[in-house]
Amino acid sequence: MAKQKVETEIFLRLRVMHGGSIIFGPGRADLLALIESHGSIAAAGRQMGMSYKRAWALVDSLNTSFASPLVEAVKGGAGGGGAKLTTLGAELLSAYRRLEQECADVSTGALAPMQAALAVSPEQKSG
Amino acid sequence: MAKQKVETEIFLRLRVMHGGSIIFGPGRADLLALIESHGSIAAAGRQMGMSYKRAWALVDSLNTSFASPLVEAVKGGAGGGGAKLTTLGAELLSAYRRLEQECADVSTGALAPMQAALAVSPEQKSG
């Protein structure tokens, strides 16, 4: 129900924590997906409105949080080299997407009271 | 398995989003729980190492995100007044805790590859 009210629907964002640090989350997942599709850290960051420095810092954080890197350099080629996901990078991105889906699936009931109690903005009241 | 490695276990933090804004999350939930136990926004914030201003800003954000407030003032009494959760506040805190539990329950499988791939710190290697 309420499928038509897409703009007002609440949703979950999941951060995977290790100690006090984020080791995976929605921004890192989107960046990895875009690195895979663009073949470039810079292009992926650009599409997310992120500085080159910020995109590299996130990749460095991902690469050092795990036992082996999630993103690796690709030497040569027409574009003079780029980046791609390692097997581990693809595996952990896939695990995170699965996690998002599984939590979304179970969260409907617990989110319902929040959804129902949302403040209605003036535009919505008049609409 | 690996139940003994408590310090190195990864875990989820859940943010409930509405549009581009956080409307509920771990910090807000802890603050609400402490307001309920301390009967004071200031005392709750203090216990979280939060400034009075920051605690009030979070309460204000919670109160205006929903159709009615989650925290209300308590007039008079020995302490000269304080704060407590409204029925809605208690209900949404409980819904959020349920959400955390339900996501934790389903996340074990999807988190396993991340847990397995964690970088091992030098201290852990030597231990």
gemmi code that builds the backbone of each chain (N, CA, C; Angstrom):
import gemmi

chains = {
    "A": [
        ("MET", (0.834, -1.211, 0.000), (0.000, 0.000, 0.000), (0.866, 1.259, 0.000)),
        ("ALA", (0.260, 2.367, -0.352), (0.965, 3.654, -0.431), (2.124, 3.620, -1.429)),
        ("LYS", (2.061, 2.704, -2.382), (3.131, 2.565, -3.372), (3.262, 3.829, -4.226)),
        ("GLN", (2.188, 4.564, -4.336), (2.230, 5.737, -5.208), (2.939, 6.930, -4.557)),
        ("LYS", (3.112, 6.892, -3.219), (3.714, 8.027, -2.522), (5.231, 7.885, -2.446)),
        ("VAL", (5.857, 7.670, -3.607), (7.285, 7.365, -3.630), (8.129, 8.440, -2.947)),
        ("GLU", (7.821, 9.689, -3.222), (8.662, 10.764, -2.690), (8.609, 10.881, -1.177)),
        ("THR", (7.532, 10.436, -0.567), (7.427, 10.586, 0.880), (7.800, 9.312, 1.632)),
        ("GLU", (8.220, 8.285, 0.902), (8.539, 7.053, 1.608), (9.890, 7.098, 2.305)),
        ("ILE", (9.906, 6.547, 3.494), (11.157, 6.475, 4.219), (11.899, 5.207, 3.803)),
        ("PHE", (13.201, 5.239, 3.978), (13.999, 4.076, 3.612), (15.222, 3.990, 4.516)),
        ("LEU", (15.857, 2.848, 4.489), (17.015, 2.597, 5.344), (18.323, 2.841, 4.613)),
        ("ARG", (19.310, 3.346, 5.340), (20.683, 3.320, 4.843), (21.518, 2.537, 5.847)),
        ("LEU", (22.335, 1.642, 5.332), (23.079, 0.732, 6.200), (24.561, 1.030, 6.184)),
        ("ARG", (25.108, 1.184, 7.360), (26.553, 1.319, 7.478), (27.094, 0.078, 8.164)),
        ("VAL", (28.137, -0.470, 7.595), (28.798, -1.594, 8.242), (29.970, -1.029, 9.034)),
        ("MET", (29.942, -1.271, 10.337), (30.940, -0.704, 11.240), (31.909, -1.789, 11.701)),
        ("HIS", (33.149, -1.369, 11.925), (34.130, -2.247, 12.554), (34.803, -1.407, 13.622)),
        ("GLY", (34.509, -1.731, 14.878), (34.935, -0.846, 15.950), (34.228, 0.491, 15.750)),
        ("GLY", (34.946, 1.573, 15.804), (34.321, 2.887, 15.633), (34.336, 3.390, 14.198)),
        ("SER", (34.762, 2.562, 13.253), (34.910, 3.042, 11.875), (33.903, 2.413, 10.924)),
        ("ILE", (33.499, 3.206, 9.936), (32.672, 2.677, 8.854), (33.589, 1.911, 7.915)),
        ("ILE", (33.266, 0.673, 7.627), (34.086, -0.035, 6.637), (33.336, -0.243, 5.322)),
        ("PHE", (32.011, -0.091, 5.352), (31.229, -0.202, 4.118), (29.927, 0.557, 4.330)),
        ("GLY", (29.407, 1.141, 3.269), (28.155, 1.864, 3.384), (27.656, 2.263, 2.011)),
        ("PRO", (26.580, 3.027, 1.952), (25.968, 3.340, 0.659), (26.883, 4.126, -0.282)),
        ("GLY", (27.658, 5.067, 0.249), (28.555, 5.852, -0.607), (29.665, 5.001, -1.186)),
        ("ARG", (30.272, 4.179, -0.334), (31.341, 3.295, -0.803), (30.798, 2.288, -1.824)),
        ("ALA", (29.591, 1.786, -1.577), (28.999, 0.824, -2.513), (28.751, 1.474, -3.875)),
        ("ASP", (28.176, 2.673, -3.864), (27.914, 3.357, -5.138), (29.222, 3.663, -5.865)),
        ("LEU", (30.235, 4.065, -5.108), (31.527, 4.371, -5.731), (32.121, 3.118, -6.388)),
        ("LEU", (32.078, 1.994, -5.693), (32.591, 0.744, -6.274), (31.824, 0.377, -7.544)),
        ("ALA", (30.506, 0.507, -7.499), (29.692, 0.160, -8.673), (30.063, 1.054, -9.857)),
        ("LEU", (30.310, 2.329, -9.584), (30.657, 3.255, -10.664), (32.090, 3.052, -11.163)),
        ("ILE", (32.989, 2.653, -10.279), (34.348, 2.316, -10.719), (34.271, 1.135, -11.686)),
        ("GLU", (33.439, 0.163, -11.359), (33.292, -1.011, -12.218), (32.721, -0.612, -13.583)),
        ("SER", (31.722, 0.274, -13.579), (31.107, 0.616, -14.872), (31.942, 1.621, -15.673)),
        ("HIS", (32.648, 2.534, -14.983), (33.437, 3.539, -15.705), (34.887, 3.125, -15.929)),
        ("GLY", (35.357, 2.176, -15.136), (36.768, 1.775, -15.258), (37.732, 2.849, -14.790)),
        ("SER", (37.247, 3.740, -13.923), (38.088, 4.860, -13.493), (37.587, 5.411, -12.160)),
        ("ILE", (38.507, 5.599, -11.229), (38.141, 6.163, -9.925), (37.707, 7.621, -10.093)),
        ("ALA", (38.440, 8.351, -10.921), (38.125, 9.775, -11.110), (36.738, 9.956, -11.718)),
        ("ALA", (36.445, 9.166, -12.753), (35.139, 9.283, -13.424), (34.009, 8.876, -12.480)),
        ("ALA", (34.252, 7.841, -11.679), (33.245, 7.385, -10.721), (32.963, 8.476, -9.688)),
        ("GLY", (34.033, 9.056, -9.148), (33.870, 10.126, -8.163), (33.149, 11.322, -8.756)),
        ("ARG", (33.534, 11.656, -9.985), (32.933, 12.808, -10.669), (31.426, 12.612, -10.776)),
        ("GLN", (31.011, 11.410, -11.147), (29.568, 11.170, -11.297), (28.826, 11.300, -9.968)),
        ("MET", (29.546, 11.080, -8.867), (28.929, 11.231, -7.550), (29.117, 12.645, -6.988)),
        ("GLY", (29.672, 13.535, -7.786), (29.875, 14.906, -7.327), (30.957, 15.003, -6.263)),
        ("MET", (31.927, 14.104, -6.347), (32.972, 13.964, -5.340), (34.289, 14.456, -5.922)),
        ("SER", (35.122, 15.070, -5.108), (36.438, 15.466, -5.594), (37.277, 14.216, -5.832)),
        ("TYR", (38.272, 14.360, -6.699), (39.220, 13.277, -6.990), (39.849, 12.800, -5.692)),
        ("LYS", (40.215, 13.769, -4.844), (40.867, 13.460, -3.568), (39.961, 12.618, -2.666)),
        ("ARG", (38.705, 13.006, -2.607), (37.736, 12.301, -1.761), (37.502, 10.877, -2.265)),
        ("ALA", (37.368, 10.734, -3.594), (37.155, 9.403, -4.173), (38.351, 8.500, -3.875)),
        ("TRP", (39.549, 9.044, -4.023), (40.747, 8.257, -3.725), (40.830, 7.896, -2.260)),
        ("ALA", (40.447, 8.817, -1.388), (40.486, 8.547, 0.058), (39.526, 7.415, 0.412)),
        ("LEU", (38.356, 7.403, -0.212), (37.390, 6.330, 0.053), (37.923, 4.986, -0.446)),
        ("VAL", (38.501, 5.000, -1.632), (39.075, 3.760, -2.176), (40.215, 3.274, -1.282)),
        ("ASP", (41.038, 4.212, -0.817), (42.145, 3.829, 0.063), (41.611, 3.233, 1.358)),
        ("SER", (40.543, 3.830, 1.888), (39.932, 3.312, 3.104), (39.396, 1.895, 2.885)),
        ("LEU", (38.716, 1.695, 1.766), (38.212, 0.353, 1.435), (39.366, -0.639, 1.287)),
        ("ASN", (40.406, -0.215, 0.593), (41.521, -1.139, 0.319), (42.286, -1.525, 1.572)),
        ("THR", (42.328, -0.636, 2.561), (43.103, -0.945, 3.763), (42.242, -1.555, 4.875)),
        ("SER", (40.910, -1.493, 4.711), (40.036, -2.101, 5.727), (39.995, -3.615, 5.611)),
        ("PHE", (40.329, -4.105, 4.437), (40.222, -5.541, 4.199), (41.605, -6.142, 3.919)),
        ("ALA", (41.647, -7.448, 4.010), (42.920, -8.154, 3.919), (43.602, -7.974, 2.567)),
        ("SER", (42.804, -7.720, 1.525), (43.388, -7.425, 0.216), (42.538, -6.337, -0.440)),
        ("PRO", (43.089, -5.633, -1.442), (42.375, -4.480, -2.017), (41.060, -4.852, -2.695)),
        ("LEU", (40.129, -3.904, -2.712), (38.855, -4.074, -3.418), (38.914, -3.439, -4.810)),
        ("VAL", (39.858, -2.516, -4.984), (40.015, -1.811, -6.258), (41.485, -1.903, -6.648)),
        ("GLU", (41.723, -2.184, -7.935), (43.125, -2.248, -8.373), (43.314, -1.460, -9.665)),
        ("ALA", (44.531, -1.025, -9.871), (44.864, -0.254, -11.069), (44.900, -1.178, -12.281)),
        ("VAL", (44.479, -0.630, -13.420), (44.605, -1.340, -14.685), (45.614, -0.573, -15.518)),
        ("LYS", (46.720, -1.215, -15.846), (47.785, -0.553, -16.603), (47.469, -0.527, -18.096)),
        ("GLY", (47.914, 0.533, -18.729), (47.866, 0.612, -20.184), (46.466, 0.738, -20.763)),
        ("GLY", (46.302, 0.338, -22.017), (45.019, 0.451, -22.694), (44.884, 1.811, -23.340)),
        ("ALA", (43.807, 1.985, -24.076), (43.583, 3.216, -24.836), (43.555, 4.447, -23.934)),
        ("GLY", (42.935, 4.310, -22.769), (42.799, 5.461, -21.880), (44.006, 5.706, -21.002)),
        ("GLY", (45.087, 4.933, -21.207), (46.280, 5.116, -20.391), (46.133, 4.557, -18.992)),
        ("GLY", (45.279, 3.566, -18.826), (45.120, 2.928, -17.515), (43.922, 3.443, -16.760)),
        ("GLY", (43.416, 2.628, -15.860), (42.249, 3.008, -15.074), (42.191, 2.146, -13.841)),
        ("ALA", (40.982, 1.806, -13.431), (40.825, 1.005, -12.221), (39.680, 0.028, -12.408)),
        ("LYS", (39.755, -1.057, -11.685), (38.654, -2.019, -11.712), (38.537, -2.706, -10.348)),
        ("LEU", (37.418, -3.346, -10.136), (37.234, -4.073, -8.891), (38.008, -5.385, -8.941)),
        ("THR", (38.564, -5.753, -7.800), (39.150, -7.083, -7.680), (38.007, -8.078, -7.456)),
        ("THR", (38.347, -9.342, -7.446), (37.336, -10.364, -7.149), (36.709, -10.088, -5.777)),
        ("LEU", (37.550, -9.738, -4.798), (37.036, -9.432, -3.464), (36.131, -8.196, -3.495)),
        ("GLY", (36.529, -7.186, -4.275), (35.712, -5.971, -4.385), (34.325, -6.285, -4.921)),
        ("ALA", (34.272, -7.083, -5.978), (32.976, -7.459, -6.561), (32.163, -8.292, -5.573)),
        ("GLU", (32.835, -9.157, -4.845), (32.155, -10.026, -3.889), (31.554, -9.209, -2.737)),
        ("LEU", (32.317, -8.256, -2.209), (31.820, -7.474, -1.073), (30.746, -6.480, -1.503)),
        ("LEU", (30.860, -5.927, -2.718), (29.788, -5.064, -3.236), (28.498, -5.864, -3.350)),
        ("SER", (28.614, -7.059, -3.868), (27.445, -7.916, -3.998), (26.859, -8.281, -2.629)),
        ("ALA", (27.726, -8.550, -1.657), (27.256, -8.871, -0.301), (26.515, -7.675, 0.304)),
        ("TYR", (27.033, -6.478, 0.078), (26.379, -5.281, 0.620), (25.006, -5.064, -0.023)),
        ("ARG", (24.906, -5.271, -1.327), (23.610, -5.120, -2.010), (22.602, -6.149, -1.497)),
        ("ARG", (23.102, -7.340, -1.208), (22.240, -8.384, -0.664), (21.758, -7.968, 0.732)),
        ("LEU", (22.667, -7.432, 1.500), (22.351, -6.950, 2.842), (21.257, -5.875, 2.782)),
        ("GLU", (21.421, -4.929, 1.864), (20.415, -3.866, 1.710), (19.049, -4.462, 1.398)),
        ("GLN", (19.045, -5.424, 0.475), (17.786, -6.027, 0.065), (17.142, -6.796, 1.207)),
        ("GLU", (17.950, -7.564, 1.919), (17.413, -8.378, 3.016), (16.868, -7.499, 4.138)),
        ("CYS", (17.572, -6.417, 4.451), (17.082, -5.516, 5.505), (15.828, -4.782, 5.029)),
        ("ALA", (15.798, -4.389, 3.759), (14.596, -3.734, 3.233), (13.399, -4.674, 3.336)),
        ("ASP", (13.646, -5.944, 3.039), (12.556, -6.932, 3.068), (11.963, -7.090, 4.469)),
        ("VAL", (12.831, -7.105, 5.491), (12.306, -7.338, 6.849), (11.868, -6.059, 7.547)),
        ("SER", (12.202, -4.898, 6.987), (12.000, -3.655, 7.736), (10.614, -3.047, 7.602)),
        ("THR", (9.827, -3.548, 6.680), (8.532, -2.919, 6.401), (7.684, -2.740, 7.665)),
        ("GLY", (7.585, -3.799, 8.442), (6.759, -3.739, 9.645), (7.247, -2.718, 10.661)),
        ("ALA", (8.559, -2.749, 10.930), (9.109, -1.846, 11.939), (9.126, -0.403, 11.444)),
        ("LEU", (9.211, -0.207, 10.129), (9.208, 1.159, 9.597), (7.804, 1.751, 9.520)),
        ("ALA", (6.799, 0.895, 9.539), (5.426, 1.369, 9.352), (5.003, 2.457, 10.354)),
        ("PRO", (5.317, 2.302, 11.663), (4.914, 3.358, 12.592), (5.601, 4.698, 12.290)),
        ("MET", (6.838, 4.645, 11.814), (7.544, 5.895, 11.467), (6.926, 6.519, 10.219)),
        ("GLN", (6.672, 5.658, 9.247), (6.058, 6.153, 8.015), (4.716, 6.817, 8.325)),
        ("ALA", (3.931, 6.160, 9.170), (2.589, 6.663, 9.493), (2.646, 7.975, 10.273)),
        ("ALA", (3.732, 8.157, 11.048), (3.816, 9.333, 11.934), (4.549, 10.508, 11.305)),
        ("LEU", (4.946, 10.366, 10.048), (5.704, 11.451, 9.402), (4.933, 12.758, 9.406)),
        ("ALA", (5.662, 13.832, 9.606), (5.052, 15.156, 9.493), (4.637, 15.359, 8.038)),
        ("VAL", (3.474, 15.921, 7.827), (3.006, 16.195, 6.478), (3.369, 17.636, 6.149)),
        ("SER", (4.097, 17.806, 5.041), (4.505, 19.160, 4.677), (3.302, 19.925, 4.146)),
        ("PRO", (3.345, 21.276, 4.181), (2.221, 22.093, 3.719), (1.779, 21.767, 2.284)),
        ("GLU", (2.772, 21.501, 1.396), (2.414, 21.178, 0.005), (1.586, 19.896, -0.059)),
        ("GLN", (1.995, 18.928, 0.778), (1.279, 17.654, 0.756), (-0.131, 17.820, 1.318)),
        ("LYS", (-0.258, 18.673, 2.337), (-1.571, 18.893, 2.929), (-2.537, 19.489, 1.904)),
        ("SER", (-2.001, 20.400, 1.079), (-2.872, 21.064, 0.108), (-3.092, 20.198, -1.126)),
        ("GLY", (-2.256, 19.151, -1.304), (-2.304, 18.350, -2.530), (-3.356, 17.255, -2.468)),
    ],
    "B": [
        ("MET", (29.886, -19.133, 15.181), (31.352, -19.242, 15.217), (31.994, -17.863, 15.383)),
        ("ALA", (33.260, -17.869, 15.807), (34.013, -16.639, 16.047), (33.346, -15.765, 17.106)),
        ("LYS", (32.539, -16.365, 17.967), (31.832, -15.617, 19.007), (32.802, -14.981, 19.985)),
        ("GLN", (33.990, -15.581, 20.108), (34.947, -15.074, 21.087), (35.659, -13.804, 20.615)),
        ("LYS", (35.613, -13.540, 19.288), (36.336, -12.384, 18.759), (35.450, -11.132, 18.757)),
        ("VAL", (34.878, -10.826, 19.918), (33.888, -9.756, 20.008), (34.419, -8.424, 19.485)),
        ("GLU", (35.658, -8.089, 19.835), (36.192, -6.780, 19.462), (36.371, -6.597, 17.963)),
        ("THR", (36.527, -7.712, 17.265), (36.765, -7.567, 15.836), (35.500, -7.787, 15.009)),
        ("GLU", (34.378, -7.989, 15.666), (33.168, -8.254, 14.888), (32.587, -6.997, 14.264)),
        ("ILE", (32.135, -7.144, 13.046), (31.506, -6.020, 12.378), (30.019, -6.006, 12.737)),
        ("PHE", (29.422, -4.843, 12.628), (27.998, -4.732, 12.945), (27.383, -3.625, 12.095)),
        ("LEU", (26.069, -3.616, 12.066), (25.334, -2.647, 11.250), (24.893, -1.442, 12.066)),
        ("ARG", (24.890, -0.285, 11.425), (24.191, 0.876, 11.990), (23.150, 1.297, 10.963)),
        ("LEU", (21.940, 1.549, 11.432), (20.821, 1.837, 10.533), (20.377, 3.282, 10.647)),
        ("ARG", (20.304, 3.931, 9.525), (19.733, 5.267, 9.481), (18.420, 5.205, 8.723)),
        ("VAL", (17.408, 5.808, 9.291), (16.137, 5.896, 8.579), (16.109, 7.255, 7.893)),
        ("MET", (15.967, 7.222, 6.576), (16.024, 8.435, 5.759), (14.641, 8.807, 5.254)),
        ("HIS", (14.431, 10.097, 5.128), (13.220, 10.586, 4.475), (13.687, 11.667, 3.517)),
        ("GLY", (13.605, 11.363, 2.216), (14.226, 12.250, 1.251), (15.724, 12.252, 1.527)),
        ("GLY", (16.341, 13.407, 1.592), (17.772, 13.467, 1.849), (18.126, 13.610, 3.317)),
        ("SER", (17.152, 13.507, 4.208), (17.426, 13.759, 5.629), (17.330, 12.498, 6.471)),
        ("ILE", (18.161, 12.452, 7.506), (18.052, 11.382, 8.503), (16.894, 11.741, 9.419)),
        ("ILE", (15.938, 10.838, 9.594), (14.883, 11.132, 10.566), (15.006, 10.266, 11.816)),
        ("PHE", (15.783, 9.205, 11.732), (15.993, 8.364, 12.915), (17.282, 7.608, 12.700)),
        ("GLY", (18.007, 7.348, 13.784), (19.239, 6.601, 13.670), (19.747, 6.249, 15.050)),
        ("PRO", (20.951, 5.654, 15.109), (21.457, 5.168, 16.398), (21.650, 6.265, 17.448)),
        ("GLY", (22.132, 7.439, 17.031), (22.341, 8.525, 17.990), (21.028, 9.045, 18.549)),
        ("ARG", (20.061, 9.264, 17.673), (18.738, 9.729, 18.112), (18.076, 8.692, 19.022)),
        ("ALA", (18.223, 7.429, 18.672), (17.618, 6.371, 19.495), (18.240, 6.354, 20.892)),
        ("ASP", (19.580, 6.419, 20.946), (20.243, 6.413, 22.260), (19.837, 7.643, 23.071)),
        ("LEU", (19.740, 8.787, 22.394), (19.348, 10.018, 23.097), (17.940, 9.882, 23.672)),
        ("LEU", (17.015, 9.370, 22.897), (15.640, 9.177, 23.394), (15.625, 8.226, 24.596)),
        ("ALA", (16.376, 7.144, 24.501), (16.406, 6.172, 25.607), (16.948, 6.822, 26.875)),
        ("LEU", (17.968, 7.672, 26.711), (18.567, 8.333, 27.888), (17.659, 9.438, 28.428)),
        ("ILE", (16.928, 10.104, 27.561), (15.951, 11.101, 28.037), (14.908, 10.394, 28.892)),
        ("GLU", (14.485, 9.233, 28.434), (13.488, 8.483, 29.199), (14.043, 8.064, 30.561)),
        ("SER", (15.299, 7.608, 30.590), (15.829, 7.132, 31.882), (16.260, 8.275, 32.798)),
        ("HIS", (16.746, 9.382, 32.230), (17.212, 10.491, 33.067), (16.137, 11.547, 33.310)),
        ("GLY", (15.111, 11.574, 32.469), (14.086, 12.601, 32.610), (14.588, 13.995, 32.284)),
        ("SER", (15.630, 14.070, 31.468), (16.237, 15.375, 31.162), (17.021, 15.297, 29.861)),
        ("ILE", (16.800, 16.269, 29.004), (17.535, 16.324, 27.733), (19.016, 16.624, 27.993)),
        ("ALA", (19.250, 17.553, 28.917), (20.632, 17.948, 29.211), (21.431, 16.766, 29.767)),
        ("ALA", (20.829, 16.046, 30.716), (21.527, 14.909, 31.332), (21.765, 13.799, 30.306)),
        ("ALA", (20.774, 13.577, 29.440), (20.907, 12.558, 28.398), (22.047, 12.917, 27.454)),
        ("GLY", (22.078, 14.167, 27.006), (23.137, 14.625, 26.111), (24.505, 14.514, 26.769)),
        ("ARG", (24.554, 14.911, 28.055), (25.816, 14.869, 28.793), (26.371, 13.447, 28.820)),
        ("GLN", (25.501, 12.496, 29.064), (25.961, 11.101, 29.127), (26.507, 10.622, 27.780)),
        ("MET", (26.016, 11.244, 26.688), (26.510, 10.876, 25.359), (27.687, 11.749, 24.927)),
        ("GLY", (28.168, 12.602, 25.834), (29.285, 13.483, 25.503), (28.904, 14.544, 24.491)),
        ("MET", (27.659, 14.953, 24.552), (27.084, 15.871, 23.572), (26.841, 17.227, 24.255)),
        ("SER", (27.034, 18.300, 23.541), (26.710, 19.609, 24.123), (25.189, 19.722, 24.284)),
        ("TYR", (24.799, 20.600, 25.210), (23.386, 20.895, 25.441), (22.721, 21.329, 24.125)),
        ("LYS", (23.442, 22.171, 23.395), (22.918, 22.691, 22.126), (22.682, 21.566, 21.117)),
        ("ARG", (23.636, 20.654, 21.036), (23.535, 19.536, 20.089), (22.367, 18.613, 20.468)),
        ("ALA", (22.236, 18.334, 21.763), (21.145, 17.466, 22.221), (19.792, 18.103, 21.905)),
        ("TRP", (19.669, 19.409, 22.157), (18.417, 20.100, 21.848), (18.141, 20.119, 20.351)),
        ("ALA", (19.175, 20.281, 19.554), (18.993, 20.305, 18.091), (18.484, 18.955, 17.599)),
        ("LEU", (19.002, 17.875, 18.176), (18.543, 16.544, 17.771), (17.088, 16.328, 18.186)),
        ("VAL", (16.754, 16.754, 19.399), (15.369, 16.626, 19.862), (14.446, 17.468, 18.979)),
        ("ASP", (14.893, 18.645, 18.636), (14.071, 19.499, 17.778), (13.870, 18.851, 16.411)),
        ("SER", (14.937, 18.233, 15.886), (14.839, 17.559, 14.604), (13.840, 16.396, 14.687)),
        ("LEU", (13.930, 15.625, 15.757), (12.980, 14.520, 15.955), (11.548, 15.049, 16.069)),
        ("ASN", (11.390, 16.090, 16.837), (10.032, 16.603, 17.087), (9.376, 17.190, 15.842)),
        ("THR", (10.190, 17.731, 14.946), (9.607, 18.347, 13.759), (9.543, 17.396, 12.555)),
        ("SER", (10.228, 16.264, 12.653), (10.172, 15.291, 11.555), (8.860, 14.524, 11.548)),
        ("PHE", (8.212, 14.488, 12.692), (6.996, 13.690, 12.807), (5.799, 14.587, 13.105)),
        ("ALA", (4.632, 14.012, 12.912), (3.394, 14.785, 13.001), (3.165, 15.355, 14.406)),
        ("SER", (3.711, 14.694, 15.419), (3.624, 15.242, 16.776), (4.952, 14.959, 17.472)),
        ("PRO", (5.263, 15.700, 18.543), (6.579, 15.578, 19.183), (6.855, 14.197, 19.770)),
        ("LEU", (8.132, 13.844, 19.817), (8.557, 12.588, 20.445), (9.018, 12.827, 21.886)),
        ("VAL", (9.370, 14.079, 22.182), (9.844, 14.456, 23.516), (9.035, 15.655, 23.966)),
        ("GLU", (8.614, 15.630, 25.227), (7.856, 16.779, 25.733), (8.394, 17.225, 27.085)),
        ("ALA", (8.182, 18.485, 27.384), (8.631, 19.046, 28.656), (7.741, 18.543, 29.782)),
        ("VAL", (8.361, 18.354, 30.936), (7.610, 18.014, 32.144), (7.747, 19.201, 33.083)),
        ("LYS", (6.638, 19.833, 33.422), (6.692, 21.028, 34.268), (6.795, 20.649, 35.740)),
        ("GLY", (7.466, 21.497, 36.500), (7.507, 21.378, 37.961), (8.240, 20.163, 38.466)),
        ("GLY", (7.909, 19.735, 39.681), (8.593, 18.606, 40.309), (9.829, 19.074, 41.049)),
        ("ALA", (10.465, 18.146, 41.736), (11.616, 18.475, 42.584), (12.748, 19.112, 41.779)),
        ("GLY", (12.984, 18.594, 40.592), (14.091, 19.094, 39.786), (13.745, 20.344, 38.987)),
        ("GLY", (12.559, 20.904, 39.184), (12.178, 22.098, 38.444), (11.857, 21.805, 36.997)),
        ("GLY", (11.382, 20.592, 36.723), (10.971, 20.267, 35.361), (12.031, 19.522, 34.599)),
        ("GLY", (11.595, 18.790, 33.600), (12.526, 18.007, 32.799), (11.872, 17.647, 31.489)),
        ("ALA", (12.178, 16.466, 30.996), (11.617, 16.044, 29.715), (11.301, 14.565, 29.764)),
        ("LYS", (10.354, 14.173, 28.963), (10.054, 12.740, 28.850), (9.577, 12.420, 27.445)),
        ("LEU", (9.555, 11.133, 27.127), (9.066, 10.719, 25.817), (7.543, 10.771, 25.801)),
        ("THR", (7.016, 11.172, 24.674), (5.573, 11.058, 24.469), (5.254, 9.605, 24.098)),
        ("THR", (3.990, 9.300, 23.994), (3.594, 7.952, 23.567), (4.200, 7.645, 22.197)),
        ("LEU", (4.148, 8.628, 21.299), (4.736, 8.427, 19.973), (6.248, 8.215, 20.075)),
        ("GLY", (6.913, 8.990, 20.930), (8.357, 8.846, 21.122), (8.731, 7.440, 21.561)),
        ("ALA", (7.997, 6.933, 22.540), (8.261, 5.574, 23.034), (7.978, 4.547, 21.946)),
        ("GLU", (6.919, 4.783, 21.182), (6.539, 3.850, 20.123), (7.610, 3.801, 19.025)),
        ("LEU", (8.113, 4.971, 18.617), (9.095, 4.991, 17.526), (10.464, 4.485, 17.991)),
        ("LEU", (10.820, 4.757, 19.228), (12.062, 4.197, 19.763), (11.987, 2.672, 19.748)),
        ("SER", (10.848, 2.161, 20.178), (10.650, 0.721, 20.188), (10.675, 0.146, 18.765)),
        ("ALA", (10.072, 0.844, 17.826), (10.084, 0.398, 16.419), (11.511, 0.367, 15.880)),
        ("TYR", (12.304, 1.375, 16.236), (13.700, 1.417, 15.765), (14.516, 0.269, 16.356)),
        ("ARG", (14.309, -0.025, 17.635), (15.045, -1.138, 18.261), (14.661, -2.470, 17.615)),
        ("ARG", (13.382, -2.580, 17.254), (12.914, -3.789, 16.580), (13.580, -3.919, 15.202)),
        ("LEU", (13.639, -2.799, 14.520), (14.290, -2.732, 13.215), (15.749, -3.178, 13.318)),
        ("GLU", (16.472, -2.657, 14.311), (17.872, -3.039, 14.508), (17.991, -4.548, 14.708)),
        ("GLN", (17.101, -5.069, 15.537), (17.166, -6.503, 15.850), (16.854, -7.349, 14.612)),
        ("GLU", (15.820, -6.940, 13.871), (15.424, -7.708, 12.696), (16.516, -7.689, 11.619)),
        ("CYS", (17.144, -6.528, 11.432), (18.217, -6.460, 10.439), (19.435, -7.240, 10.909)),
        ("ALA", (19.734, -7.166, 12.201), (20.860, -7.946, 12.729), (20.616, -9.437, 12.493)),
        ("ASP", (19.365, -9.860, 12.698), (19.024, -11.278, 12.532), (19.237, -11.763, 11.092)),
        ("VAL", (18.869, -10.928, 10.120), (18.981, -11.386, 8.722), (20.348, -11.115, 8.105)),
        ("SER", (21.181, -10.316, 8.784), (22.395, -9.839, 8.125), (23.590, -10.787, 8.243)),
        ("THR", (23.482, -11.779, 9.072), (24.643, -12.637, 9.334), (25.264, -13.198, 8.054)),
        ("GLY", (24.419, -13.719, 7.177), (24.930, -14.318, 5.945), (25.629, -13.320, 5.047)),
        ("ALA", (24.997, -12.164, 4.835), (25.567, -11.165, 3.939), (26.802, -10.498, 4.549)),
        ("LEU", (26.861, -10.440, 5.878), (28.034, -9.835, 6.519), (29.229, -10.794, 6.570)),
        ("ALA", (28.965, -12.075, 6.428), (30.033, -13.069, 6.585), (31.228, -12.836, 5.654)),
        ("PRO", (30.998, -12.535, 4.356), (32.171, -12.313, 3.499), (32.992, -11.094, 3.936)),
        ("MET", (32.329, -10.058, 4.459), (33.069, -8.880, 4.943), (33.855, -9.224, 6.196)),
        ("GLN", (33.194, -9.942, 7.099), (33.868, -10.349, 8.339), (35.105, -11.185, 8.014)),
        ("ALA", (34.928, -12.113, 7.071), (36.035, -13.015, 6.717), (37.185, -12.280, 6.045)),
        ("ALA", (36.863, -11.175, 5.349), (37.888, -10.486, 4.562), (38.530, -9.326, 5.316)),
        ("LEU", (38.161, -9.125, 6.584), (38.728, -8.008, 7.346), (40.233, -8.057, 7.407)),
        ("ALA", (40.843, -6.879, 7.323), (42.283, -6.804, 7.519), (42.594, -7.184, 8.956)),
        ("VAL", (43.641, -7.944, 9.152), (44.051, -8.330, 10.505), (45.120, -7.350, 10.950)),
        ("SER", (44.895, -6.729, 12.097), (45.869, -5.740, 12.590), (47.088, -6.475, 13.131)),
        ("PRO", (48.229, -5.786, 13.196), (49.465, -6.409, 13.670), (49.305, -7.057, 15.055)),
        ("GLU", (48.588, -6.399, 15.965), (48.410, -6.953, 17.317), (47.681, -8.299, 17.244)),
        ("GLN", (46.659, -8.348, 16.349), (45.896, -9.585, 16.246), (46.740, -10.705, 15.659)),
        ("LYS", (47.594, -10.323, 14.686), (48.462, -11.322, 14.053), (49.411, -11.960, 15.079)),
        ("SER", (49.926, -11.111, 15.973), (50.883, -11.618, 16.947), (50.217, -12.338, 18.109)),
        ("GLY", (48.881, -12.147, 18.248), (48.174, -12.688, 19.415), (47.712, -14.125, 19.192)),
    ],
}
model = gemmi.Model(1)
for chain_id, residues in chains.items():
    chain = gemmi.Chain(chain_id)
    for i, (resn, *xyz) in enumerate(residues, 1):
        res = gemmi.Residue()
        res.name, res.seqid = resn, gemmi.SeqId(i, " ")
        for name, pos in zip(("N", "CA", "C"), xyz):
            atom = gemmi.Atom()
            atom.name, atom.element = name, gemmi.Element(name[0])
            atom.pos, atom.b_iso = gemmi.Position(*pos), 0.0
            res.add_atom(atom)
        chain.add_residue(res)
    model.add_chain(chain)
structure = gemmi.Structure()
structure.add_model(model)
structure.setup_entities()
